[in-house]
Amino acid sequence: MNRVIDFVKKEIVLIISFVLAIISMFFVPPSERYIDYIDRRTLGLLFCLMTIMAGLNRLGLFKLLAEKLVHKVHTIRGVTVTLVLLCFFISMIITNDVTLITFVPFTIILLEISHQKSKLIYIVTLETISANLGSMTTPIGNPQNLYLFSNYNMNIDEFIIAIIPYSVLSLVLLVVLSLFVGNESITVEKELNRVKGSKNSFLPIMYGILFILALFSVFKILDYRVLLGVLLIAILSLDRITLIKVDYSLIFTFVFLFIFIGNLGNIEYIHNFLQGIIIGNEVWVGVLSSQIFSNVPASILLSKFTDNGSALLIGVNIGGLGTLIASMASLISFKFLQNENIKISRYIIVFTFMNLVFLGINLLWYVLV
């Protein structure tokens, strides 16, 4: 029974998306058109990118990079700024959830051995916001960007023009708030635990090549099916254990959401209602929907009712700020902190307040520009 409860807590979004898909089937019975609901390119790219990042993360390359950079600074302010900047820029490449999986445990260890754990809530909150906002800067930074970039057939210029003003503004705010953490000197008393890489020195090269191919596929230079085939052959031949590390629940969440959203689109009165409220209000509806559904499901849902992909892109990305469930990646930080000796209620208060501040400033920027 405890295992069931633990699974429900861990995979609540997956379970909700499954239930929604099942309920929608009563209104639109299963048929061959269900196959057309599934965006196979998005799922294929998502699987490939998650597999590549799982492999690189398992080799410990990201943690090694973080250790080397952090050991160059000697104050808590310097550490905070370094970690926030790392989360912001690395999330553009390895996604916000992988960034938090990598850096939040690292931060917990670092603050413990440097006797600065009182700063944990503030720093992890900044890291979470940083990963969510940094990841919005690129098409591969988070699942909703990958989906929207593919779904609307965007080009990179269109994507950057839409999102870069909010990315730059957010970066400035993050750096400023990082300076308020204090400036105490810190001393690391023992070597941080490292993830031991594989004895096969070819693996980092293999993942580097696969990542380059994945970028080619994201930008439609290489067919995603070719990428998928090459990746599976390489992984099955040289690093099968990485396949266990992939977050398959996210892929199934997408499948269930595709079914649910596809069925909603075929219920006439729901289709007309959503289309009526979203046209011309993509940013605001994207923000509000993300607070309830989380920004990945909101992206899939709302994309069926508007052709303004750029506005929706802005809405669901800054909509990842706000509530704890506005971005699924935020739950990763929350899960790590649940195992620490801190007041979770205090974390939720600090997290929500700071997220609302960032959300309000970004929305004000949207109104002004």
C-alpha positions in Angstrom: 0.0 0.0 0.0 2.8 2.4 0.9 4.4 1.7 -2.6 1.1 2.8 -4.2 1.0 6.0 -2.2 4.6 6.8 -3.0 4.0 6.2 -6.7 0.9 8.4 -6.6 2.8 11.2 -4.9 5.7 10.9 -7.3 3.7 10.6 -10.5 0.7 12.7 -9.8 0.8 14.4 -13.2 1.1 11.1 -15.0 -1.9 9.7 -13.2 -4.0 12.8 -13.8 -3.2 12.8 -17.5 -4.1 9.1 -17.7 -7.5 9.7 -15.9 -8.2 12.7 -18.2 -7.5 10.5 -21.3 -9.8 7.8 -20.1 -12.6 10.2 -19.3 -12.3 11.8 -22.7 -12.7 8.4 -24.3 -16.3 8.3 -23.1 -17.1 11.4 -25.2 -15.0 10.4 -28.2 -14.7 6.6 -28.6 -11.3 5.2 -29.5 -10.7 5.0 -33.3 -8.0 5.2 -35.8 -7.8 9.0 -35.5 -6.3 8.5 -32.1 -3.0 7.7 -33.9 -3.1 11.1 -35.5 -3.3 12.8 -32.1 0.2 11.7 -31.2 3.0 14.0 -32.2 5.6 11.3 -33.0 8.3 13.8 -33.8 8.0 15.6 -30.4 8.0 12.3 -28.5 11.0 10.9 -30.5 13.0 14.1 -29.9 12.1 14.1 -26.2 13.1 10.5 -25.7 16.4 11.1 -27.5 17.3 14.2 -25.6 16.4 12.7 -22.2 18.5 9.6 -23.0 21.5 11.7 -24.0 21.2 13.9 -20.9 20.7 10.8 -18.7 23.9 9.3 -20.1 26.0 12.5 -19.6 24.5 13.0 -16.1 25.3 9.4 -15.2 28.9 9.9 -16.3 29.1 12.8 -13.8 30.2 15.4 -16.3 27.8 18.0 -15.2 28.6 17.5 -11.5 32.3 17.6 -12.3 31.9 20.9 -14.1 30.0 22.4 -11.2 32.6 21.3 -8.7 35.4 22.9 -10.6 33.6 26.2 -11.0 32.3 26.4 -7.4 35.8 25.7 -5.9 37.0 28.9 -7.5 34.9 31.1 -5.3 35.2 31.4 -1.5 32.0 33.3 -0.3 28.4 32.2 0.0 27.5 35.1 -2.4 30.0 33.9 -5.0 28.7 30.3 -4.6 25.1 31.5 -5.0 25.8 33.6 -8.1 27.8 30.7 -9.6 25.1 28.1 -9.0 22.3 30.4 -10.2 24.2 31.2 -13.4 25.0 27.5 -13.9 21.3 26.5 -13.6 20.3 29.3 -15.9 22.7 28.6 -18.8 23.0 24.9 -18.5 19.3 24.4 -18.4 19.2 25.9 -22.0 20.9 22.7 -23.1 20.1 19.9 -20.7 16.5 21.0 -19.8 15.3 22.4 -16.5 14.4 19.1 -14.8 17.8 17.5 -15.6 19.5 20.7 -14.3 17.7 20.6 -11.0 18.3 16.8 -10.7 22.0 17.6 -11.1 22.4 20.8 -9.0 20.0 20.6 -6.1 21.6 17.5 -4.5 25.0 19.1 -5.2 23.8 22.3 -3.5 22.5 20.4 -0.4 25.9 18.7 0.0 27.9 21.8 -0.5 25.9 23.9 2.0 26.1 21.1 4.6 29.8 20.7 4.5 30.4 24.5 4.4 28.0 25.0 7.4 25.6 27.3 5.4 22.5 25.1 5.4 20.5 28.1 6.7 20.7 29.5 3.2 19.3 26.3 1.6 15.7 27.4 1.0 16.7 30.7 -0.5 19.4 29.3 -2.8 17.3 26.3 -4.0 14.4 28.6 -4.7 16.7 30.8 -6.9 18.1 27.7 -8.6 14.6 26.4 -9.4 13.5 29.8 -10.8 16.8 30.1 -12.7 16.4 26.6 -14.3 12.8 27.3 -15.3 13.6 30.7 -16.8 16.9 29.8 -18.4 15.4 26.8 -20.1 12.8 28.9 -21.8 15.6 30.5 -23.9 16.2 27.6 -26.3 13.9 25.1 -28.2 15.4 22.2 -26.3 15.5 23.8 -22.9 12.2 22.3 -21.7 9.4 19.9 -23.0 6.9 22.7 -23.8 9.5 24.5 -25.9 10.4 21.4 -27.8 6.7 20.7 -28.4 5.7 24.2 -29.5 8.8 24.7 -31.6 7.9 21.5 -33.5 4.1 22.0 -33.5 4.2 25.5 -35.0 7.2 24.8 -37.3 9.0 27.8 -35.8 12.4 29.0 -37.1 15.1 29.9 -34.6 14.8 33.6 -35.4 11.1 33.7 -34.6 11.7 31.7 -31.4 14.5 34.0 -30.1 12.7 37.2 -30.9 9.7 36.1 -28.9 11.5 34.9 -25.8 14.8 36.7 -25.4 13.5 39.9 -23.8 12.0 37.9 -20.9 15.1 35.7 -20.7 17.5 38.7 -20.4 15.2 40.5 -17.9 15.0 37.3 -15.8 18.8 36.8 -15.8 19.3 40.4 -14.5 16.7 39.8 -11.7 18.3 36.5 -10.7 21.8 38.0 -10.4 20.5 40.9 -8.3 18.6 38.7 -5.9 21.6 36.3 -5.6 23.6 39.2 -4.1 21.2 39.4 -1.1 22.2 36.0 0.2 25.1 37.4 2.3 28.9 37.5 1.8 30.2 35.1 4.5 33.4 33.3 3.7 33.0 29.6 3.3 35.5 26.7 3.6 34.8 23.3 2.1 36.0 20.8 4.7 36.0 17.7 2.5 35.9 16.6 -1.1 32.4 16.5 -2.6 31.1 13.1 -3.6 31.5 12.5 -7.3 29.7 10.2 -9.6 32.1 7.8 -11.0 32.1 7.6 -14.8 32.4 4.6 -17.0 35.7 3.0 -17.8 34.8 3.3 -21.4 36.4 6.6 -22.4 34.5 6.6 -25.7 31.1 7.2 -24.0 31.5 11.0 -23.5 32.5 11.2 -27.2 29.5 9.1 -28.2 27.1 11.2 -26.2 28.7 14.4 -27.6 28.1 13.1 -31.2 24.5 12.1 -30.3 23.8 15.5 -28.9 25.1 17.2 -32.0 22.8 15.0 -34.1 19.9 15.8 -31.8 20.5 19.5 -32.4 20.4 18.8 -36.1 17.2 17.0 -35.7 15.6 19.7 -33.5 16.4 22.3 -36.3 15.1 19.9 -38.9 18.4 19.3 -40.6 18.2 15.6 -39.7 15.1 13.4 -39.7 14.2 12.5 -36.1 13.7 8.9 -37.1 17.4 8.7 -38.3 18.4 10.2 -34.9 16.3 7.7 -33.0 17.7 4.7 -34.9 21.3 5.8 -34.5 20.8 6.5 -30.8 19.2 3.2 -30.1 21.9 1.3 -31.9 24.6 3.2 -30.0 23.0 3.0 -26.5 22.1 -0.7 -26.8 25.6 -1.5 -28.0 27.6 0.5 -25.5 25.6 1.9 -22.6 22.4 0.0 -22.0 22.1 0.9 -18.3 21.4 4.5 -19.3 18.0 3.4 -20.7 16.9 2.7 -17.1 17.6 6.3 -16.1 15.3 7.8 -18.7 12.1 9.4 -17.3 9.6 7.4 -19.3 6.7 8.7 -17.2 7.1 12.1 -18.9 6.8 10.4 -22.3 3.6 8.5 -21.3 2.3 11.8 -19.8 2.7 13.3 -23.2 0.9 10.4 -24.9 -2.1 10.6 -22.5 -2.2 14.4 -22.9 -2.2 14.1 -26.7 -5.2 11.7 -26.5 -7.0 14.0 -24.0 -6.3 17.1 -26.0 -7.2 15.4 -29.3 -10.5 14.3 -27.9 -11.3 17.8 -26.5 -10.7 19.2 -30.0 -13.4 16.9 -31.3 -16.0 18.0 -28.7 -17.6 21.0 -30.5 -18.8 23.1 -27.6 -15.5 22.8 -25.7 -13.5 23.5 -28.9 -15.6 26.7 -29.4 -15.3 27.8 -25.8 -11.5 27.5 -25.7 -11.0 29.1 -29.0 -13.2 31.9 -28.0 -11.2 32.8 -24.8 -7.7 32.2 -26.1 -7.6 34.2 -29.4 -5.8 37.4 -28.7 -5.2 36.4 -25.0 -2.6 33.6 -25.5 -0.2 35.0 -23.0 -2.7 35.5 -20.2 -4.5 32.3 -20.8 -1.1 30.5 -21.0 -0.1 31.9 -17.6 -3.4 31.1 -15.9 -3.6 27.6 -17.4 -0.1 26.8 -16.3 -0.9 27.6 -12.6 -3.6 24.9 -12.7 -2.4 22.3 -15.3 1.4 22.9 -15.3 2.9 24.5 -18.3 3.6 21.4 -20.3 0.0 20.1 -20.3 -1.2 23.7 -20.8 1.0 24.0 -23.9 -0.4 20.9 -25.5 -4.0 21.9 -24.6 -3.9 25.5 -25.8 -1.9 24.9 -29.0 -4.9 23.2 -30.5 -6.9 26.5 -30.4 -4.5 29.2 -31.6 -2.1 29.8 -34.4 -0.2 32.4 -32.4 2.7 30.2 -31.3 4.9 33.0 -30.3 2.4 34.5 -27.8 1.6 31.0 -26.4 5.3 30.3 -26.0 5.7 33.4 -23.9 2.6 32.6 -21.8 3.4 29.1 -20.9 7.1 29.8 -20.2 6.6 32.7 -17.8 3.5 30.8 -16.6 6.0 28.2 -15.2 6.4 30.8 -12.4 3.8 31.0 -9.7 2.5 27.9 -8.0 4.6 24.9 -7.1 2.9 22.9 -9.9 3.2 25.6 -12.6 6.3 23.9 -13.8 6.8 20.2 -13.3 10.5 20.8 -12.8 9.8 22.7 -9.6 8.5 19.5 -8.0 12.0 18.0 -8.4 13.5 20.6 -6.0 10.5 20.1 -3.7 11.1 16.4 -3.6 14.8 16.8 -2.7 14.1 19.2 0.1 11.4 16.9 1.6 14.3 14.7 2.7 16.1 17.6 4.5 15.6 18.9 8.0 13.8 22.1 7.0 10.3 23.5 7.3 8.6 22.6 4.1 5.9 25.1 4.8 8.6 27.9 4.9 10.0 26.7 1.6 6.5 26.8 -0.1 6.0 30.3 1.2 9.4 31.6 0.1 9.1 29.7 -3.2 5.6 31.1 -4.0 6.4 34.6 -3.0 9.6 34.8 -5.1 7.9 33.1 -8.1 5.1 35.6 -8.0 7.5 38.5 -7.9 9.3 37.1 -11.0 5.9 36.4 -12.7 4.6 39.9 -11.9 7.7 41.6 -13.3 7.7 39.5 -16.5 4.0 40.2 -17.0 4.6 43.9 -16.5 7.4 43.7 -19.1 5.0 42.1 -21.5 2.4 44.8 -21.0 5.1 47.6 -21.5 6.7 46.1 -24.6 
